[in-house]
Structures are given as C-alpha cells and as structure tokens.
Amino acid sequence: MNPKDYEDYQKNNVKASKSQLKEYIQVYADMVKKLKSEDAPELAAVKENIKNAYPKEIYFTLVDEIERPVKLTLTETSAEYIIPIFTDIREYAVGSAKISKLFLDDLEMKVLTPDDISQMAQEDAHFQGFVINPHSQNFNMDRNGSF
C-alpha cells in the first residue's frame, strides 16, 4: 500500500485497497497461466515492475503479544521461516482472520516497510523471505525482495 494512501485510510478510511504491487502480481499470475512458464521473456517487464514497486509500498503483518511476527516454518524440522505480509487493509482483514485461527493466538497488525524486512534479513539468518497475500495471491519473495 502506498504510504500516502495508508495515511488517508487512517484519517478518512478511504483508499484502503490501493496497491501497485498487488496489481502487478495479478498481471504476473494471469500471464503465467497463459504462457505456462515463469521463464517466458514476455514476463520480464512485469517482473521489473514488481521489483520496482516493492520498495515503494508499506505492508501489514501479524505480530504476537511481544511484537514478533507470525512465522511460517518451511519444514517441520527446520528453523527457517517466512512471514506473511499483506498489501492492503482488505487483504490483511481476510488473511489475518484465517491465520489467527491457525495460531489460536491474540495477534495484531503491524505496519512494515521494505527497510524493516531488510533489517529482519540482516538480524536473523533463519528468516528466508515472505509470502504476499497468502490467502489470495500467495506470491513468494526472498529475504532481499527478489523472487
């Protein structure tokens, strides 16, 4: 979500679902379905748009009572994990309800910037990346914002 749109949402409860990244991810998913390959050269421009949009937005995640993000472990035996992030308030509302049921915990929303995610990557070797809008788009990016 664009930081200005988030400010508008906080003040006036408007523009709650505007996200350029979300739109680019949808274009990417639609093209992959038609092209049947994530390596198709036609996707290069969309991939570039995703990479350029990611650092310009803010995201939402779930944290526990001591402000730690919800961690989705990659395997049962590994300490490596990803975190779910959401591109806008509507995605957060649906996704957080589903995730809260899984964790049976009192979870709250936290606003994250790409810089916050980069800091997590620097501080925790087990942090492997994030999944964007896991209940709808389910788009994965690594700890450096690449896919």
KEMARMI-658886 format. One record per atom (N, C-alpha, C): residue in one letter; atom name; x, y, z. Coordinates in Angstrom, 2 decimals, padded with zeros to 5 digits. Layout:
! KEMARMI-658886
+---+----+---------+---------+---------+
| r |  a |      xx |      yy |      zz |
+---+----+---------+---------+---------+
| a | CA |       X |       Y |       Z |
...
+---+----+---------+---------+---------+
This chain:
! KEMARMI-658886
+---+----+---------+---------+---------+
| r |  a |      xx |      yy |      zz |
+---+----+---------+---------+---------+
| m |  N |  000.84 | -001.16 |  000.00 |
| m | CA |  000.00 |  000.00 |  000.00 |
| m |  C |  000.89 |  001.24 |  000.00 |
| n |  N |  000.56 |  002.20 | -000.78 |
| n | CA |  001.29 |  003.45 | -000.83 |
| n |  C |  001.20 |  004.14 |  000.54 |
| p |  N |  002.32 |  004.63 |  001.08 |
| p | CA |  002.26 |  005.27 |  002.41 |
| p |  C |  001.24 |  006.40 |  002.50 |
| k |  N |  001.09 |  007.19 |  001.44 |
| k | CA |  000.10 |  008.28 |  001.45 |
| k |  C | -001.32 |  007.72 |  001.55 |
| d |  N | -001.58 |  006.63 |  000.85 |
| d | CA | -002.91 |  006.01 |  000.92 |
| d |  C | -003.18 |  005.48 |  002.32 |
| y |  N | -002.15 |  004.98 |  002.99 |
| y | CA | -002.33 |  004.50 |  004.36 |
| y |  C | -002.66 |  005.66 |  005.29 |
| e |  N | -002.01 |  006.80 |  005.09 |
| e | CA | -002.34 |  007.99 |  005.89 |
| e |  C | -003.80 |  008.38 |  005.66 |
| d |  N | -004.23 |  008.37 |  004.38 |
| d | CA | -005.63 |  008.69 |  004.07 |
| d |  C | -006.58 |  007.71 |  004.74 |
| y |  N | -006.19 |  006.43 |  004.73 |
| y | CA | -007.02 |  005.42 |  005.38 |
| y |  C | -007.14 |  005.69 |  006.87 |
| q |  N | -006.03 |  006.02 |  007.51 |
| q | CA | -006.06 |  006.28 |  008.95 |
| q |  C | -006.93 |  007.49 |  009.29 |
| k |  N | -006.87 |  008.52 |  008.43 |
| k | CA | -007.64 |  009.74 |  008.70 |
| k |  C | -009.10 |  009.62 |  008.27 |
| n |  N | -009.32 |  009.08 |  007.06 |
| n | CA | -010.65 |  009.13 |  006.45 |
| n |  C | -011.25 |  007.78 |  006.08 |
| n |  N | -010.51 |  006.69 |  006.32 |
| n | CA | -010.97 |  005.35 |  005.98 |
| n |  C | -011.25 |  005.19 |  004.48 |
| v |  N | -010.38 |  005.78 |  003.64 |
| v | CA | -010.53 |  005.67 |  002.19 |
| v |  C | -009.25 |  005.11 |  001.58 |
| k |  N | -009.34 |  004.63 |  000.34 |
| k | CA | -008.23 |  004.07 | -000.41 |
| k |  C | -007.57 |  002.90 |  000.32 |
| a |  N | -008.36 |  002.09 |  000.98 |
| a | CA | -007.81 |  001.02 |  001.81 |
| a |  C | -007.25 | -000.14 |  001.02 |
| s |  N | -007.52 | -000.20 | -000.27 |
| s | CA | -007.06 | -001.38 | -001.01 |
| s |  C | -006.21 | -001.02 | -002.22 |
| k |  N | -005.60 |  000.15 | -002.21 |
| k | CA | -004.80 |  000.53 | -003.37 |
| k |  C | -003.37 |  000.05 | -003.19 |
| s |  N | -002.93 | -000.83 | -004.09 |
| s | CA | -001.56 | -001.34 | -004.05 |
| s |  C | -001.09 | -001.63 | -005.46 |
| q |  N | -000.06 | -000.92 | -005.89 |
| q | CA |  000.51 | -001.16 | -007.22 |
| q |  C |  001.13 | -002.55 | -007.28 |
| l |  N |  001.79 | -002.96 | -006.20 |
| l | CA |  002.40 | -004.29 | -006.18 |
| l |  C |  001.35 | -005.38 | -006.37 |
| k |  N |  000.24 | -005.26 | -005.68 |
| k | CA | -000.84 | -006.25 | -005.80 |
| k |  C | -001.31 | -006.36 | -007.25 |
| e |  N | -001.44 | -005.21 | -007.91 |
| e | CA | -001.88 | -005.21 | -009.31 |
| e |  C | -000.85 | -005.89 | -010.21 |
| y |  N |  000.42 | -005.60 | -010.00 |
| y | CA |  001.47 | -006.22 | -010.81 |
| y |  C |  001.53 | -007.73 | -010.58 |
| i |  N |  001.35 | -008.15 | -009.34 |
| i | CA |  001.36 | -009.58 | -009.05 |
| i |  C |  000.21 | -010.27 | -009.77 |
| q |  N | -000.94 | -009.61 | -009.83 |
| q | CA | -002.08 | -010.19 | -010.52 |
| q |  C | -001.82 | -010.31 | -012.02 |
| v |  N | -001.22 | -009.28 | -012.60 |
| v | CA | -000.85 | -009.33 | -014.02 |
| v |  C |  000.12 | -010.49 | -014.26 |
| y |  N |  001.11 | -010.61 | -013.37 |
| y | CA |  002.10 | -011.68 | -013.46 |
| y |  C |  001.42 | -013.05 | -013.43 |
| a |  N |  000.53 | -013.25 | -012.47 |
| a | CA | -000.16 | -014.54 | -012.33 |
| a |  C | -001.01 | -014.85 | -013.56 |
| d |  N | -001.70 | -013.85 | -014.06 |
| d | CA | -002.54 | -014.06 | -015.26 |
| d |  C | -001.68 | -014.43 | -016.47 |
| m |  N | -000.55 | -013.76 | -016.62 |
| m | CA |  000.33 | -014.06 | -017.75 |
| m |  C |  000.96 | -015.44 | -017.63 |
| v |  N |  001.37 | -015.83 | -016.42 |
| v | CA |  001.96 | -017.15 | -016.22 |
| v |  C |  000.96 | -018.24 | -016.60 |
| k |  N | -000.30 | -018.04 | -016.25 |
| k | CA | -001.33 | -019.03 | -016.61 |
| k |  C | -001.40 | -019.20 | -018.12 |
| k |  N | -001.37 | -018.08 | -018.83 |
| k | CA | -001.49 | -018.15 | -020.29 |
| k |  C | -000.22 | -018.66 | -020.95 |
| l |  N |  000.93 | -018.24 | -020.44 |
| l | CA |  002.21 | -018.61 | -021.05 |
| l |  C |  002.71 | -019.98 | -020.58 |
| k |  N |  002.20 | -020.43 | -019.44 |
| k | CA |  002.56 | -021.72 | -018.85 |
| k |  C |  004.05 | -021.85 | -018.53 |
| s |  N |  004.70 | -020.71 | -018.29 |
| s | CA |  006.12 | -020.72 | -017.92 |
| s |  C |  006.48 | -019.42 | -017.22 |
| e |  N |  007.19 | -019.54 | -016.09 |
| e | CA |  007.63 | -018.33 | -015.38 |
| e |  C |  008.92 | -017.78 | -015.98 |
| d |  N |  009.48 | -018.48 | -016.95 |
| d | CA |  010.71 | -018.03 | -017.60 |
| d |  C |  010.45 | -017.36 | -018.94 |
| a |  N |  009.19 | -017.22 | -019.32 |
| a | CA |  008.86 | -016.62 | -020.61 |
| a |  C |  009.38 | -015.18 | -020.68 |
| p |  N |  009.99 | -014.80 | -021.80 |
| p | CA |  010.55 | -013.44 | -021.91 |
| p |  C |  009.49 | -012.34 | -021.80 |
| e |  N |  008.26 | -012.67 | -022.11 |
| e | CA |  007.17 | -011.68 | -022.01 |
| e |  C |  006.96 | -011.19 | -020.58 |
| l |  N |  007.43 | -011.98 | -019.61 |
| l | CA |  007.24 | -011.62 | -018.20 |
| l |  C |  008.30 | -010.66 | -017.67 |
| a |  N |  009.34 | -010.41 | -018.44 |
| a | CA |  010.45 | -009.59 | -017.95 |
| a |  C |  009.99 | -008.21 | -017.47 |
| a |  N |  009.13 | -007.55 | -018.24 |
| a | CA |  008.67 | -006.21 | -017.86 |
| a |  C |  007.83 | -006.25 | -016.58 |
| v |  N |  007.00 | -007.28 | -016.45 |
| v | CA |  006.17 | -007.39 | -015.25 |
| v |  C |  007.04 | -007.67 | -014.02 |
| k |  N |  008.05 | -008.54 | -014.18 |
| k | CA |  008.97 | -008.82 | -013.08 |
| k |  C |  009.68 | -007.54 | -012.64 |
| e |  N |  010.07 | -006.73 | -013.61 |
| e | CA |  010.74 | -005.47 | -013.30 |
| e |  C |  009.79 | -004.52 | -012.56 |
| n |  N |  008.53 | -004.49 | -012.98 |
| n | CA |  007.54 | -003.66 | -012.29 |
| n |  C |  007.36 | -004.10 | -010.84 |
| i |  N |  007.33 | -005.41 | -010.61 |
| i | CA |  007.20 | -005.93 | -009.25 |
| i |  C |  008.40 | -005.51 | -008.40 |
| k |  N |  009.59 | -005.69 | -008.94 |
| k | CA |  010.81 | -005.32 | -008.20 |
| k |  C |  010.86 | -003.83 | -007.90 |
| n |  N |  010.37 | -003.01 | -008.83 |
| n | CA |  010.38 | -001.56 | -008.62 |
| n |  C |  009.28 | -001.10 | -007.66 |
| a |  N |  008.14 | -001.78 | -007.67 |
| a | CA |  007.03 | -001.38 | -006.80 |
| a |  C |  007.25 | -001.79 | -005.35 |
| y |  N |  007.87 | -002.95 | -005.13 |
| y | CA |  008.04 | -003.47 | -003.77 |
| y |  C |  008.64 | -002.47 | -002.79 |
| p |  N |  009.75 | -001.77 | -003.12 |
| p | CA |  010.33 | -000.87 | -002.11 |
| p |  C |  009.57 |  000.43 | -001.89 |
| k |  N |  008.54 |  000.69 | -002.69 |
| k | CA |  007.82 |  001.95 | -002.59 |
| k |  C |  006.55 |  001.86 | -001.74 |
| e |  N |  006.23 |  000.66 | -001.27 |
| e | CA |  005.00 |  000.48 | -000.51 |
| e |  C |  005.28 |  000.08 |  000.93 |
| i |  N |  004.23 |  000.12 |  001.74 |
| i | CA |  004.30 | -000.43 |  003.09 |
| i |  C |  003.39 | -001.64 |  003.12 |
| y |  N |  003.63 | -002.51 |  004.09 |
| y | CA |  002.92 | -003.78 |  004.16 |
| y |  C |  002.42 | -004.01 |  005.58 |
| f |  N |  001.57 | -004.98 |  005.72 |
| f | CA |  000.99 | -005.31 |  007.02 |
| f |  C |  001.31 | -006.75 |  007.33 |
| t |  N |  001.62 | -007.01 |  008.59 |
| t | CA |  001.85 | -008.37 |  009.01 |
| t |  C |  001.21 | -008.58 |  010.37 |
| l |  N |  001.25 | -009.80 |  010.84 |
| l | CA |  000.69 | -010.15 |  012.14 |
| l |  C |  001.82 | -010.33 |  013.14 |
| v |  N |  001.63 | -009.78 |  014.32 |
| v | CA |  002.62 | -009.96 |  015.38 |
| v |  C |  001.93 | -010.48 |  016.63 |
| d |  N |  002.72 | -011.17 |  017.46 |
| d | CA |  002.18 | -011.67 |  018.72 |
| d |  C |  002.29 | -010.60 |  019.81 |
| e |  N |  002.01 | -011.00 |  021.04 |
| e | CA |  001.95 | -010.01 |  022.14 |
| e |  C |  003.29 | -009.35 |  022.44 |
| i |  N |  004.40 | -009.92 |  021.99 |
| i | CA |  005.68 | -009.25 |  022.20 |
| i |  C |  006.26 | -008.76 |  020.87 |
| e |  N |  005.37 | -008.46 |  019.95 |
| e | CA |  005.72 | -007.81 |  018.68 |
| e |  C |  006.57 | -008.65 |  017.75 |
| r |  N |  006.57 | -009.96 |  017.93 |
| r | CA |  007.28 | -010.83 |  016.99 |
| r |  C |  006.33 | -011.20 |  015.86 |
| p |  N |  006.82 | -011.19 |  014.62 |
| p | CA |  005.92 | -011.54 |  013.50 |
| p |  C |  005.56 | -013.02 |  013.52 |
| v |  N |  004.40 | -013.32 |  012.98 |
| v | CA |  003.99 | -014.70 |  012.78 |
| v |  C |  004.99 | -015.33 |  011.82 |
| k |  N |  005.48 | -016.50 |  012.19 |
| k | CA |  006.47 | -017.20 |  011.37 |
| k |  C |  005.87 | -018.48 |  010.82 |
| l |  N |  005.98 | -018.66 |  009.53 |
| l | CA |  005.54 | -019.90 |  008.88 |
| l |  C |  006.80 | -020.69 |  008.55 |
| t |  N |  007.04 | -021.78 |  009.29 |
| t | CA |  008.27 | -022.55 |  009.08 |
| t |  C |  008.22 | -023.28 |  007.75 |
| l |  N |  009.40 | -023.42 |  007.14 |
| l | CA |  009.48 | -024.04 |  005.82 |
| l |  C |  009.32 | -025.55 |  005.89 |
| t |  N |  009.87 | -026.16 |  006.94 |
| t | CA |  009.67 | -027.59 |  007.17 |
| t |  C |  009.50 | -027.80 |  008.67 |
| e |  N |  009.02 | -028.97 |  009.04 |
| e | CA |  008.79 | -029.25 |  010.46 |
| e |  C |  010.08 | -029.29 |  011.26 |
| t |  N |  011.17 | -029.67 |  010.62 |
| t | CA |  012.44 | -029.84 |  011.34 |
| t |  C |  013.38 | -028.65 |  011.20 |
| s |  N |  013.03 | -027.67 |  010.41 |
| s | CA |  013.92 | -026.55 |  010.15 |
| s |  C |  013.52 | -025.32 |  010.96 |
| a |  N |  014.50 | -024.50 |  011.29 |
| a | CA |  014.22 | -023.23 |  011.96 |
| a |  C |  014.00 | -022.12 |  010.94 |
| e |  N |  014.19 | -022.40 |  009.66 |
| e | CA |  013.99 | -021.41 |  008.61 |
| e |  C |  012.50 | -021.11 |  008.45 |
| y |  N |  012.19 | -019.84 |  008.21 |
| y | CA |  010.79 | -019.44 |  008.14 |
| y |  C |  010.59 | -018.29 |  007.16 |
| i |  N |  009.33 | -018.08 |  006.80 |
| i | CA |  008.90 | -016.90 |  006.05 |
| i |  C |  007.81 | -016.23 |  006.87 |
| i |  N |  007.52 | -014.99 |  006.54 |
| i | CA |  006.41 | -014.31 |  007.22 |
| i |  C |  005.36 | -013.94 |  006.18 |
| p |  N |  004.10 | -013.95 |  006.58 |
| p | CA |  003.05 | -013.47 |  005.68 |
| p |  C |  002.97 | -011.95 |  005.74 |
| i |  N |  002.87 | -011.31 |  004.59 |
| i | CA |  002.61 | -009.87 |  004.56 |
| i |  C |  001.44 | -009.60 |  003.62 |
| f |  N |  000.80 | -008.48 |  003.85 |
| f | CA | -000.41 | -008.13 |  003.10 |
| f |  C | -000.23 | -006.75 |  002.47 |
| t |  N | -000.73 | -006.61 |  001.25 |
| t | CA | -000.52 | -005.37 |  000.50 |
| t |  C | -001.49 | -004.26 |  000.88 |
| d |  N | -002.60 | -004.59 |  001.51 |
| d | CA | -003.59 | -003.57 |  001.84 |
| d |  C | -004.48 | -004.04 |  002.98 |
| i |  N | -005.33 | -003.17 |  003.42 |
| i | CA | -006.18 | -003.45 |  004.58 |
| i |  C | -007.16 | -004.59 |  004.31 |
| r |  N | -007.72 | -004.63 |  003.13 |
| r | CA | -008.69 | -005.70 |  002.82 |
| r |  C | -008.01 | -007.07 |  002.79 |
| e |  N | -006.84 | -007.14 |  002.17 |
| e | CA | -006.10 | -008.41 |  002.16 |
| e |  C | -005.75 | -008.82 |  003.59 |
| y |  N | -005.34 | -007.84 |  004.38 |
| y | CA | -004.99 | -008.12 |  005.78 |
| y |  C | -006.20 | -008.67 |  006.55 |
| a |  N | -007.35 | -008.07 |  006.35 |
| a | CA | -008.55 | -008.48 |  007.10 |
| a |  C | -008.89 | -009.95 |  006.85 |
| v |  N | -008.88 | -010.36 |  005.60 |
| v | CA | -009.21 | -011.74 |  005.27 |
| v |  C | -008.09 | -012.69 |  005.71 |
| g |  N | -006.86 | -012.34 |  005.37 |
| g | CA | -005.73 | -013.21 |  005.69 |
| g |  C | -005.48 | -013.35 |  007.18 |
| s |  N | -005.62 | -012.26 |  007.91 |
| s | CA | -005.36 | -012.32 |  009.35 |
| s |  C | -006.40 | -013.18 |  010.06 |
| a |  N | -007.63 | -013.14 |  009.60 |
| a | CA | -008.67 | -013.98 |  010.21 |
| a |  C | -008.32 | -015.46 |  010.04 |
| k |  N | -007.86 | -015.83 |  008.85 |
| k | CA | -007.50 | -017.23 |  008.59 |
| k |  C | -006.26 | -017.65 |  009.37 |
| i |  N | -005.25 | -016.79 |  009.40 |
| i | CA | -004.02 | -017.13 |  010.11 |
| i |  C | -004.24 | -017.17 |  011.62 |
| s |  N | -005.03 | -016.25 |  012.15 |
| s | CA | -005.30 | -016.25 |  013.59 |
| s |  C | -005.96 | -017.54 |  014.04 |
| k |  N | -006.82 | -018.11 |  013.20 |
| k | CA | -007.45 | -019.39 |  013.52 |
| k |  C | -006.41 | -020.49 |  013.63 |
| l |  N | -005.40 | -020.47 |  012.75 |
| l | CA | -004.35 | -021.48 |  012.77 |
| l |  C | -003.48 | -021.38 |  014.02 |
| f |  N | -003.17 | -020.16 |  014.41 |
| f | CA | -002.25 | -019.96 |  015.53 |
| f |  C | -002.95 | -019.93 |  016.88 |
| l |  N | -004.26 | -019.79 |  016.89 |
| l | CA | -005.02 | -019.71 |  018.14 |
| l |  C | -004.36 | -018.76 |  019.12 |
| d |  N | -004.04 | -017.59 |  018.65 |
| d | CA | -003.30 | -016.63 |  019.45 |
| d |  C | -003.92 | -015.25 |  019.27 |
| d |  N | -003.59 | -014.36 |  020.17 |
| d | CA | -004.06 | -012.99 |  020.08 |
| d |  C | -003.06 | -012.21 |  019.23 |
| l |  N | -003.35 | -012.07 |  017.95 |
| l | CA | -002.43 | -011.45 |  017.02 |
| l |  C | -002.93 | -010.07 |  016.63 |
| e |  N | -001.99 | -009.17 |  016.36 |
| e | CA | -002.34 | -007.82 |  015.98 |
| e |  C | -001.59 | -007.41 |  014.72 |
| m |  N | -002.07 | -006.33 |  014.11 |
| m | CA | -001.46 | -005.84 |  012.88 |
| m |  C | -000.24 | -004.98 |  013.18 |
| k |  N |  000.77 | -005.13 |  012.34 |
| k | CA |  001.94 | -004.25 |  012.41 |
| k |  C |  002.26 | -003.79 |  010.99 |
| v |  N |  002.59 | -002.51 |  010.87 |
| v | CA |  002.98 | -001.95 |  009.58 |
| v |  C |  004.48 | -002.19 |  009.40 |
| l |  N |  004.84 | -002.71 |  008.23 |
| l | CA |  006.24 | -002.97 |  007.90 |
| l |  C |  006.63 | -002.21 |  006.64 |
| t |  N |  007.85 | -001.74 |  006.62 |
| t | CA |  008.40 | -001.17 |  005.40 |
| t |  C |  009.38 | -002.18 |  004.80 |
| p |  N |  009.76 | -002.01 |  003.54 |
| p | CA |  010.81 | -002.87 |  002.99 |
| p |  C |  012.11 | -002.77 |  003.79 |
| d |  N |  012.38 | -001.60 |  004.38 |
| d | CA |  013.57 | -001.46 |  005.24 |
| d |  C |  013.46 | -002.33 |  006.48 |
| d |  N |  012.27 | -002.43 |  007.06 |
| d | CA |  012.06 | -003.31 |  008.22 |
| d |  C |  012.35 | -004.76 |  007.84 |
| i |  N |  011.88 | -005.16 |  006.66 |
| i | CA |  012.09 | -006.53 |  006.20 |
| i |  C |  013.58 | -006.77 |  005.95 |
| s |  N |  014.25 | -005.80 |  005.37 |
| s | CA |  015.69 | -005.91 |  005.15 |
| s |  C |  016.44 | -006.04 |  006.47 |
| q |  N |  016.00 | -005.32 |  007.48 |
| q | CA |  016.63 | -005.42 |  008.80 |
| q |  C |  016.43 | -006.81 |  009.40 |
| m |  N |  015.23 | -007.37 |  009.23 |
| m | CA |  014.99 | -008.74 |  009.70 |
| m |  C |  015.96 | -009.71 |  009.03 |
| a |  N |  016.19 | -009.51 |  007.73 |
| a | CA |  017.08 | -010.40 |  006.99 |
| a |  C |  018.51 | -010.29 |  007.52 |
| q |  N |  018.92 | -009.09 |  007.90 |
| q | CA |  020.27 | -008.90 |  008.42 |
| q |  C |  020.43 | -009.49 |  009.82 |
| e |  N |  019.37 | -009.42 |  010.62 |
| e | CA |  019.47 | -009.82 |  012.02 |
| e |  C |  019.17 | -011.30 |  012.28 |
| d |  N |  018.48 | -011.97 |  011.35 |
| d | CA |  018.06 | -013.34 |  011.61 |
| d |  C |  018.34 | -014.22 |  010.39 |
| a |  N |  019.34 | -015.07 |  010.53 |
| a | CA |  019.72 | -015.96 |  009.42 |
| a |  C |  018.62 | -016.95 |  009.06 |
| h |  N |  017.70 | -017.21 |  009.97 |
| h | CA |  016.61 | -018.15 |  009.71 |
| h |  C |  015.49 | -017.53 |  008.86 |
| f |  N |  015.44 | -016.20 |  008.80 |
| f | CA |  014.43 | -015.52 |  008.00 |
| f |  C |  014.76 | -015.69 |  006.52 |
| q |  N |  013.88 | -016.35 |  005.78 |
| q | CA |  014.14 | -016.66 |  004.37 |
| q |  C |  013.37 | -015.79 |  003.39 |
| g |  N |  012.34 | -015.09 |  003.85 |
| g | CA |  011.57 | -014.26 |  002.94 |
| g |  C |  010.15 | -014.09 |  003.43 |
| f |  N |  009.26 | -013.85 |  002.48 |
| f | CA |  007.87 | -013.57 |  002.84 |
| f |  C |  006.94 | -014.03 |  001.74 |
| v |  N |  005.70 | -014.22 |  002.13 |
| v | CA |  004.66 | -014.57 |  001.18 |
| v |  C |  003.65 | -013.43 |  001.20 |
| i |  N |  003.37 | -012.90 |  000.01 |
| i | CA |  002.48 | -011.74 | -000.12 |
| i |  C |  001.06 | -012.22 | -000.34 |
| n |  N |  000.14 | -011.68 |  000.45 |
| n | CA | -001.28 | -012.03 |  000.37 |
| n |  C | -001.46 | -013.55 |  000.27 |
| p |  N | -001.05 | -014.28 |  001.31 |
| p | CA | -001.01 | -015.75 |  001.23 |
| p |  C | -002.34 | -016.43 |  000.93 |
| h |  N | -003.45 | -015.82 |  001.30 |
| h | CA | -004.75 | -016.47 |  001.08 |
| h |  C | -005.29 | -016.22 | -000.33 |
| s |  N | -004.73 | -015.22 | -001.04 |
| s | CA | -005.28 | -014.93 | -002.37 |
| s |  C | -004.21 | -015.02 | -003.46 |
| q |  N | -003.15 | -014.23 | -003.36 |
| q | CA | -002.14 | -014.23 | -004.42 |
| q |  C | -001.01 | -015.22 | -004.16 |
| n |  N | -000.67 | -015.43 | -002.90 |
| n | CA |  000.33 | -016.42 | -002.50 |
| n |  C |  001.63 | -016.26 | -003.30 |
| f |  N |  002.16 | -015.05 | -003.31 |
| f | CA |  003.36 | -014.71 | -004.09 |
| f |  C |  004.55 | -014.64 | -003.15 |
| n |  N |  005.59 | -015.42 | -003.44 |
| n | CA |  006.77 | -015.50 | -002.57 |
| n |  C |  007.91 | -014.61 | -003.06 |
| m |  N |  008.55 | -013.97 | -002.11 |
| m | CA |  009.78 | -013.22 | -002.38 |
| m |  C |  010.80 | -013.61 | -001.32 |
| d |  N |  012.08 | -013.53 | -001.70 |
| d | CA |  013.11 | -013.93 | -000.74 |
| d |  C |  013.45 | -012.77 |  000.20 |
| r |  N |  014.39 | -013.00 |  001.07 |
| r | CA |  014.76 | -012.02 |  002.10 |
| r |  C |  015.27 | -010.71 |  001.54 |
| n |  N |  015.68 | -010.71 |  000.26 |
| n | CA |  016.20 | -009.49 | -000.37 |
| n |  C |  015.18 | -008.83 | -001.30 |
| g |  N |  013.96 | -009.33 | -001.31 |
| g | CA |  012.93 | -008.75 | -002.17 |
| g |  C |  013.00 | -009.24 | -003.60 |
| s |  N |  013.65 | -010.38 | -003.82 |
| s | CA |  013.71 | -010.97 | -005.16 |
| s |  C |  012.82 | -012.21 | -005.19 |
| f |  N |  012.53 | -012.70 | -006.39 |
| f | CA |  011.72 | -013.91 | -006.49 |
| f |  C |  012.27 | -014.84 | -007.55 |
+---+----+---------+---------+---------+
